[in-house]
Amino acid sequence: MNEAPTFRSGYVVVVGRPNVGKSTLINALVGAKAAIVSNKPQTTRNSIRAVLNDPRGQMVFIDTPGLHRPLHGLGRFMERQAASSLEMADAVCFLVEARDRRIGKADEIILDILKSVTVPVVLVVNKIDEPCPPDLSDGWNCYAERKKFIHTVMVSALEGRNLDLLLDILFSIMPPGPPIFEDDRLVDCTERFLAAEVIREQVFRQTEQEVPHSVAVLVEEFKSPEEYPERRSLLVRATIFVERSGQKAILIGKGGARLKSIGEVARKELEEVFGYNVYLDLWVKVRPGWRNSEKELRRMGYT
């Protein structure tokens, strides 16, 4: 009589420099949107836990902020988030780009941190879908020369290439054990946090380069349709904080056009996420220097 396959579970921490594709990879692995994505570096601020349930077991992927030298209080919070996530890891995926040919400053920081990591580390070479000059086709070997990785996997998170192979490797590493989460959740976070992230993503996508890093979103009010019978909708009232009045003007746009566009796209996505009609009320306020204010960082959840 054949024994049932061993159920495995554990945490997989994904690290890498800003904008290398960590959130895109995790969304592709779990088969749904768990983390916000944009082409702006340092999009992820909090460590997001995304849950993959599979016949082989359960893996919780932790999307960490891109590691870099912190320049302000928010940056120090992001650094702490990434470092604390590594303490609970059963495996680590170090994400780099296929066209890399040298190790940058941010990668040096990560390699230094990984020296003290005792769990298996997989080198994941992402963006193999992007054109790469022949002389750079194996430039990523510079990482393998610096650290012994248990495996190296070439993937395209955007196109989903070789992700099954990566999952096979990760499940072989996971320790035997029961599910970490017994329910069918996708992400381990509050609904308010998820709503704020959806709104912040649209700010990142629809504003100029100078605005996103100075933006925070605070959900002031979150009411279910049962609590908001006037409209029979989910009520989300949120404030977008920036540091300068000029940034506020950019966010609002001429005649309020940009804020309206941000709200329209965010509302549609919130309706997909929560399964209700959503009434979204957005405001923009200026908080000079909030990224270096302990009080404001606490208020906005970056503590």
PyMOL commands that set and color helices and strands:
alter all, ss='L'
color gray80, all
select helices_A, chain A and resi 22-30+73-86+105-114+134-136+141-144+163-173+191-206+212-214+245-252+254-274+290-292+294-299
alter helices_A, ss='H'
color red, helices_A
select strands_A, chain A and resi 8-16+48-54+57-63+91-97+121-126+151-154+216-223+234-242+278-286
alter strands_A, ss='S'
color yellow, strands_A
deselect
rebuild
show_as cartoon
